[in-house]
Amino acid sequence: MPVVFDVLHHSINPTNDDIKTILEKCSNTWKQEDGPMKLHYSDQSPTKQKGAHSDYVYIENFLEFYKIANNFDCDIMLETKDKDISAIKCINTVFPTKKSVMYDEWAKYKYVVMEKDYALYKKCSSIINSAEGNMFEFYKTIDYALSLSFNEGAIKTHFNTCGDTLRIEQQIKSL
């Protein structure tokens, strides 16, 4: 019977074996007719009980795992709340990405980043607009921004930029 390795479960109940050794052992249980080895990937949610999946993939953790898993014929299943968003994030970081894709990704995240920390908004914008457009640095900054609480000052800055100052101040007061 093929064994499916689960990163989150392993992090909760680790063995003495390193990930490479574990994947070698798991791959030995897979026959050709089973297809590629299946691996489950998720990070621990920082706000929920032990064993709860995170809302999204933390790109730095994923790439650390991917560097090892990529040496095997395997399919990595992402177990996150945001499903396709994390898959796109992983693909864009692992494979070369066109500038137009980078701009599309930034469009999805820029307002939430701005509402968390305006300095991080400017950093992400700078990364995307740079010649190299480092997606790893971009997503790592996004991950950090998403881990922050909403910042009332940043929210005011955001809506001042958009011209909706009065409306947002009323919404903030009602919180």
N, C-alpha and C positions, 0 to 999 in steps of 0.2 A: 504494500500500500504506500503510495507517495506521501511524503511528509511535507507539509506547508510550513515554512518558517514565518513567524510573526514577530516583527521588530519590537512592537510595544509590549507584547507578552514577555519577550525575552528581557526587556529592560526592567520589568517588574519581578521576574523570577529568573535571574541570570544563572548561567553555568560557568564553569571555569574555562570553557573553550572560547576562543576568540570567534568573531563573526565568520572569518574565512573558513575556519575549521568546521563550524556549524553548517555553513552552506555546502561544503564538500560532503559532509555526512548526509545532509538532506538530498543533495543531487544524486547520491548513490541509490536512493529509494525510487527515483524516477526512471521509468523505462521509456524507450523511444516512442512507443504507442501512447504514452501518457502526455506527450507533448513537452514543451518547455517547463522547467520547474517554476512553480508559482511561489511568490513571496508576498507577504502582507506588510505594508509600511504605514506607520502612523506615529506621530509624536504624542506624548502625554499632554493632555489639556492642563494648562497652568492654573485653571480656576475650578477644576472639577476633581472628583475623587480619583484616587489611584486607579489606573486602568482605563480611564475615559479618554476617548480619542480627541485630539485637538480639532479645532475648527478648520485649520489649514496646515499645510506642510511648512515646517520651518526649513528653509532652503539650505541653510548651513548644515543641519543635521542630515538632511536627505542626501546631499552631495557626499558627505563622509561615508554613508552607507553605500551609495551608488558606486563609488570608486572600487569597492570590494565586489559588490553584486554584479557589476558590469563584466567581470571575468568569467561569468557563468552564463549558460544559455537559460535565461529566465524571463518571466513576466513579473513585473512589480505591480501589485494592486495597491492603490492608495486608499486608505481608510480614513477619510476626513469628512467633515460636514460639508465643505464647499466643493467636493468632487472634481468637476471639470476645471475649476479655476486653479486648483493645485496641480492638476495634470498639465495644464498649459504652462504654468510656472516652471515645473520641472523640465518639460520639453524645451522651453525657451532658454533655460540655463545650461542644459546639457548639450544642445545642438546650436550651431550658428543661427543667429536671428537677424532678419532684415530690419532696417531702421524703421520701416512703416509698422512692423509688429511691435517694436519698442514703444512707439508713440501710441499705438492702440492700447497697450498694457498700461501705460502711464495715464491715459484717459480714464481707465477703470478705477484707478486708485487715488488720483491726485486730490480729490476733494476730501476724502476721509483722512488722508495724510495731512492736508492743510489744517483740518479741524483738530488734529492731535498735536502737531508741532510744526509751526511755520518754517523753522530752520531745516527740519527734515524734508519738508516740501521743496525748499530751495535746493537741498542736496540731491534729491531724486531728480529734479528737473535738470540739474547740472550733469548728473550721470547720463541721463537719456540724451541730452544735447551734445555731449562730448563725442569726439571722433570715434572712440572705441566702444562707447555705449555698453559698459560692463553689466550684463544682466544679473550676474551673481551679486554684485555690490548693490544694484538696484533693488532686487528682491530681499536681500539681507536688511537693507534700510527700511523697506516696506514692512517686513516682519517685525522689526523693532517698533516702528510707528504703530502698528496694529496692537502691539502689546501695551501701549500707553492708554491712560484714561483720556477722555475728551478734555480738552483744555479750553476753558471759557474764553481766555484771552485770544487763543488761536481761532476759536469760532468767531469771535467778534472781528478779528482781522480778516477772516475769510469772507464774512458777509459785508464788511466795509468794502472789500474788493468788488463784491458783486452788487453793491448799492442797496442792500436790504438791511441796513443797520437797525432801524426802528423795529422791524418785525422780529429780528433775532434777539434783540434786547428784551422784548416782551416775552418771547419764548423762554429765554434763560431765567427771567424773573419768576416765571410760572413753575420752574423745576423744583 
